[in-house]
Amino acid sequence: MTTFVLFAHAIYAQTGVKGVIKDSQTNETLIGATILLEGTSIGAATDIDGKFKIDAPAGSYKLDITYVGYDKIIIDITIEAGKYKNIGAVKLDANAIGLGGVSIIADRAKERETPVAFSNIDKKDIEEKLGSRDIPMVMNITPSVYATQQGGGAGDARINVRGFNQRNVAIMINGVPINDMENGWVYWSNWDGIADATSSIQMQRGLSAVNLATPSIGGTMNVITAPAEMKAGGSAKFEVGSGNFYKLSLSGNSGLINEKFAVSVSAVRKVGEGVIDKTWTDAWAYYIGASY
């Protein structure tokens, strides 16, 4: 009985399949490729030389060969008793993995998911309630927020959240902080015209869900700009106000180019003498958005 068992084991140990896995373009061996006999738990991985050797009983199998970043290959093989089936060099083709579009959300809070008090303002609210003022002024429609034009000139706005001034409020555009690195202040004159390119704003009150070292004890205001439009077209808007104020906004969209690429551009011209002396405005603003 003992002799029979040893004999059977010897036959099994000399039966299986072997080969080497390579890149079809560079002809380099692939280390760590996975080889599996389909329908079984028998398999192996290639060694440092790209070689593999699997012990398996005689029979017909489908050999699954996979490697990260490469197309899978299935080979039909027949293993004969007492022999190793040598399949030689198997070459895998690298595959191109296409990634979907990326939306910049920058740790925005979600209803019933994030334990933070927050308010969202969409593009419609911005267009209807902001007008030609600085973008912080639209935040007055949200709870615990106070915004004022302060000096009265363009870019002089300031915002307070739960009593904290904007030195203690993280102001971000697409998740990128714009507070001054030294004193935490925000100079809205640097962002004049951003309202015309904004798709939504989220105000998180109190310590926020943003994973950044920002001065956000008062809250976080995250401005999300609009992506490039998929439909070709354009628009023009002209606004007038007191103090010889006028504002001209122009925008154009290329639409989808070759089903892959789109560009949107806009320009804003704002001029005014101001209601208070020395609060005149003479500014240009530009915006370019691209999507792929």
C-alpha positions as CSV (number, residue, x, y, z in Angstrom):
1,M,0.0,0.0,0.0
2,T,2.8,2.4,0.9
3,T,4.6,1.7,-2.4
4,F,1.4,2.5,-4.4
5,V,0.9,5.9,-2.7
6,L,4.5,7.0,-3.4
7,F,4.3,5.9,-7.0
8,A,1.0,7.9,-7.5
9,H,2.5,11.0,-5.9
10,A,5.6,10.8,-8.2
11,I,3.4,10.7,-11.3
12,Y,1.4,13.7,-10.1
13,A,4.5,15.7,-9.2
14,Q,5.7,15.4,-12.8
15,T,2.4,16.5,-14.4
16,G,1.4,20.1,-15.0
17,V,2.0,23.2,-17.1
18,K,4.7,25.8,-17.3
19,G,5.6,28.8,-19.4
20,V,6.7,32.5,-19.3
21,I,4.6,35.7,-19.5
22,K,5.9,38.7,-21.4
23,D,4.8,42.2,-22.6
24,S,3.8,42.0,-26.2
25,Q,5.3,45.4,-27.0
26,T,8.6,45.4,-25.0
27,N,9.1,41.7,-24.8
28,E,10.0,42.2,-21.1
29,T,8.9,39.5,-18.7
30,L,6.0,40.3,-16.3
31,I,6.6,39.6,-12.6
32,G,3.6,38.6,-10.6
33,A,1.2,37.7,-13.4
34,T,-1.6,35.4,-12.2
35,I,-2.1,32.0,-13.8
36,L,-5.2,30.0,-12.8
37,L,-6.7,26.7,-14.1
38,E,-10.3,27.7,-14.6
39,G,-12.8,25.9,-12.5
40,T,-10.2,24.9,-9.9
41,S,-8.2,26.5,-7.1
42,I,-4.9,25.5,-8.7
43,G,-2.8,28.4,-9.8
44,A,0.5,30.3,-9.5
45,A,2.2,33.7,-10.0
46,T,5.2,34.3,-12.3
47,D,8.6,34.7,-10.6
48,I,11.2,37.4,-11.1
49,D,12.0,35.9,-14.6
50,G,8.3,35.9,-15.6
51,K,8.2,32.1,-15.4
52,F,5.6,29.9,-13.8
53,K,5.1,26.2,-13.1
54,I,1.9,24.6,-11.9
55,D,1.5,21.0,-10.7
56,A,-1.9,19.6,-11.8
57,P,-3.4,16.3,-12.7
58,A,-3.8,15.2,-16.3
59,G,-6.8,16.6,-18.2
60,S,-8.1,19.4,-20.4
61,Y,-8.2,22.9,-18.9
62,K,-8.7,26.6,-19.7
63,L,-5.7,28.6,-18.5
64,D,-6.6,32.1,-17.3
65,I,-3.7,34.6,-17.4
66,T,-4.2,38.0,-15.9
67,Y,-2.0,41.0,-15.0
68,V,-2.9,44.5,-13.8
69,G,-3.0,46.9,-16.7
70,Y,-3.1,44.1,-19.4
71,D,-5.8,42.3,-21.3
72,K,-6.8,38.9,-19.9
73,I,-5.9,35.8,-22.0
74,I,-7.5,32.4,-21.8
75,I,-5.7,29.4,-23.4
76,D,-7.0,25.9,-23.9
77,I,-4.5,23.3,-22.8
78,T,-4.3,19.5,-22.4
79,I,-2.0,18.1,-19.7
80,E,-0.7,14.6,-20.3
81,A,0.2,12.3,-17.4
82,G,3.9,12.4,-16.5
83,K,4.7,15.5,-18.5
84,Y,4.8,19.2,-18.1
85,K,2.9,21.1,-20.8
86,N,5.2,23.9,-21.9
87,I,3.1,26.7,-23.5
88,G,6.3,28.7,-24.2
89,A,6.1,32.5,-24.1
90,V,2.7,34.1,-23.7
91,K,2.5,37.8,-24.6
92,L,0.0,40.1,-23.0
93,D,-1.3,43.3,-24.5
94,A,-1.4,46.4,-22.3
95,N,-4.8,47.9,-22.1
96,A,-5.8,51.6,-22.0
97,I,-8.0,52.4,-19.1
98,G,-10.3,55.4,-19.7
99,L,-11.2,57.5,-16.6
100,G,-14.5,59.3,-16.3
101,G,-14.8,63.0,-15.8
102,V,-13.8,64.5,-12.5
103,S,-16.0,66.8,-10.5
104,I,-14.3,69.0,-8.0
105,I,-16.4,68.8,-4.9
106,A,-13.8,69.6,-2.3
107,D,-15.3,67.9,0.7
108,R,-18.8,69.3,0.3
109,A,-21.2,68.3,3.0
110,K,-24.1,66.0,2.1
111,E,-27.7,66.0,3.4
112,R,-28.2,63.4,6.2
113,E,-24.6,62.2,5.7
114,T,-22.4,64.9,7.1
115,P,-22.9,66.1,10.7
116,V,-22.3,69.8,9.8
117,A,-24.8,72.7,9.6
118,F,-24.7,73.9,6.0
119,S,-26.6,75.6,3.2
120,N,-26.3,75.3,-0.5
121,I,-26.9,78.1,-3.0
122,D,-27.5,77.2,-6.6
123,K,-26.8,79.2,-9.8
124,K,-30.4,80.4,-10.0
125,D,-30.3,81.9,-6.5
126,I,-27.0,83.6,-7.4
127,E,-28.4,85.1,-10.6
128,E,-31.6,86.3,-9.0
129,K,-30.4,87.6,-5.6
130,L,-26.8,88.7,-6.1
131,G,-27.0,91.1,-9.1
132,S,-23.7,92.9,-9.7
133,R,-22.6,92.9,-6.0
134,D,-19.6,91.1,-4.6
135,I,-20.2,87.4,-4.2
136,P,-20.3,87.3,-0.4
137,M,-23.5,89.4,-0.4
138,V,-25.6,86.5,-1.6
139,M,-24.7,84.6,1.6
140,N,-27.1,86.9,3.5
141,I,-29.9,84.5,2.6
142,T,-28.3,81.7,4.7
143,P,-28.7,81.4,8.5
144,S,-26.0,82.7,10.9
145,V,-24.3,84.7,8.1
146,Y,-23.9,88.5,7.8
147,A,-22.3,90.1,4.7
148,T,-21.8,93.8,4.0
149,Q,-20.3,95.9,1.3
150,Q,-18.4,97.8,4.1
151,G,-16.6,100.6,2.3
152,G,-19.0,100.5,-0.6
153,G,-16.4,100.0,-3.4
154,A,-16.0,96.9,-5.5
155,G,-14.2,94.1,-3.6
156,D,-14.7,95.8,-0.2
157,A,-17.2,93.2,1.0
158,R,-16.7,91.2,4.2
159,I,-18.5,88.3,5.7
160,N,-19.2,87.1,9.3
161,V,-20.3,83.6,10.2
162,R,-21.6,83.0,13.7
163,G,-19.9,86.1,14.8
164,F,-16.5,85.3,13.4
165,N,-15.1,87.6,10.8
166,Q,-13.6,86.2,7.6
167,R,-10.2,85.8,9.1
168,N,-11.7,82.8,10.9
169,V,-13.8,81.7,7.9
170,A,-12.2,79.4,5.3
171,I,-13.0,80.8,1.8
172,M,-12.3,78.4,-1.0
173,I,-12.7,78.2,-4.7
174,N,-13.1,74.7,-6.0
175,G,-11.6,73.5,-2.7
176,V,-8.5,75.7,-2.9
177,P,-8.2,78.2,0.0
178,I,-7.9,81.8,-1.0
179,N,-7.4,83.4,2.5
180,D,-4.3,85.4,2.9
181,M,-1.6,83.2,4.3
182,E,-0.3,85.8,6.8
183,N,-3.5,87.3,8.2
184,G,-6.3,85.1,6.9
185,W,-8.1,88.0,5.3
186,V,-9.8,87.7,1.9
187,Y,-9.4,90.4,-0.7
188,W,-12.6,90.1,-2.8
189,S,-11.3,92.6,-5.4
190,N,-8.9,89.8,-6.5
191,W,-12.0,87.7,-7.4
192,D,-14.2,90.3,-9.0
193,G,-16.4,88.6,-11.6
194,I,-16.2,85.1,-10.0
195,A,-19.9,85.2,-9.4
196,D,-20.6,85.1,-13.2
197,A,-18.6,81.8,-13.4
198,T,-20.1,80.2,-10.3
199,S,-22.4,77.1,-10.4
200,S,-23.0,76.7,-6.7
201,I,-21.8,77.8,-3.2
202,Q,-21.9,75.8,0.0
203,M,-21.6,77.5,3.4
204,Q,-20.7,75.2,6.2
205,R,-21.3,76.8,9.6
206,G,-18.9,76.1,12.4
207,L,-16.1,73.5,12.2
208,S,-16.5,72.0,8.8
209,A,-15.9,68.7,7.0
210,V,-13.0,70.1,5.0
211,N,-9.9,68.0,5.3
212,L,-7.5,71.0,5.2
213,A,-5.7,73.0,7.7
214,T,-7.8,76.1,7.2
215,P,-8.9,78.9,9.7
216,S,-12.4,77.6,9.7
217,I,-13.6,78.0,13.2
218,G,-16.4,80.2,12.0
219,G,-17.2,78.2,8.9
220,T,-16.3,77.4,5.4
221,M,-17.5,79.0,2.2
222,N,-16.8,76.8,-0.9
223,V,-17.4,78.4,-4.3
224,I,-17.7,75.9,-7.1
225,T,-17.1,77.2,-10.6
226,A,-19.1,76.1,-13.6
227,P,-17.6,73.5,-16.0
228,A,-17.5,73.9,-19.7
229,E,-20.9,73.6,-21.4
230,M,-21.5,70.6,-23.6
231,K,-23.7,72.6,-26.0
232,A,-22.4,75.3,-28.2
233,G,-23.8,78.8,-27.7
234,G,-23.3,82.1,-26.0
235,S,-24.9,84.9,-24.0
236,A,-24.7,88.6,-23.3
237,K,-25.9,90.5,-20.3
238,F,-25.9,94.3,-19.6
239,E,-26.6,95.8,-16.2
240,V,-26.9,99.4,-15.2
241,G,-27.1,101.1,-11.8
242,S,-26.7,104.3,-9.8
243,G,-23.5,106.1,-9.8
244,N,-23.1,105.7,-13.6
245,F,-22.6,102.0,-13.0
246,Y,-22.7,99.6,-15.9
247,K,-21.6,96.0,-16.3
248,L,-21.3,94.0,-19.5
249,S,-21.0,90.2,-19.4
250,L,-20.2,88.1,-22.4
251,S,-19.8,84.3,-22.6
252,G,-19.3,81.7,-25.3
253,N,-19.3,77.9,-25.3
254,S,-17.6,75.8,-28.0
255,G,-19.8,72.8,-27.3
256,L,-18.4,69.2,-27.5
257,I,-15.5,69.0,-29.9
258,N,-14.8,65.5,-31.3
259,E,-17.1,64.1,-28.6
260,K,-14.2,64.7,-26.1
261,F,-13.4,68.3,-25.4
262,A,-15.3,71.5,-24.6
263,V,-14.3,75.0,-23.7
264,S,-16.3,77.9,-22.2
265,V,-15.0,81.5,-21.9
266,S,-16.5,84.6,-20.4
267,A,-15.5,88.2,-19.9
268,V,-16.9,90.9,-17.7
269,R,-16.4,94.7,-17.9
270,K,-17.5,96.7,-14.9
271,V,-17.3,100.5,-14.6
272,G,-18.9,102.9,-12.1
273,E,-18.3,106.1,-10.2
274,G,-19.7,104.7,-7.0
275,V,-22.3,106.3,-4.6
276,I,-19.6,107.3,-2.1
277,D,-16.7,109.5,-3.1
278,K,-13.5,107.5,-4.1
279,T,-15.4,104.2,-4.5
280,W,-15.2,104.2,-8.3
281,T,-14.9,100.9,-10.2
282,D,-13.0,100.2,-13.4
283,A,-12.4,96.4,-13.8
284,W,-12.1,93.5,-16.2
285,A,-12.6,89.9,-15.3
286,Y,-12.0,86.8,-17.4
287,Y,-12.9,83.1,-17.0
288,I,-11.9,80.0,-19.0
289,G,-13.3,76.6,-18.3
290,A,-12.3,73.4,-20.1
291,S,-13.7,69.9,-19.9
292,Y,-12.3,66.6,-21.3
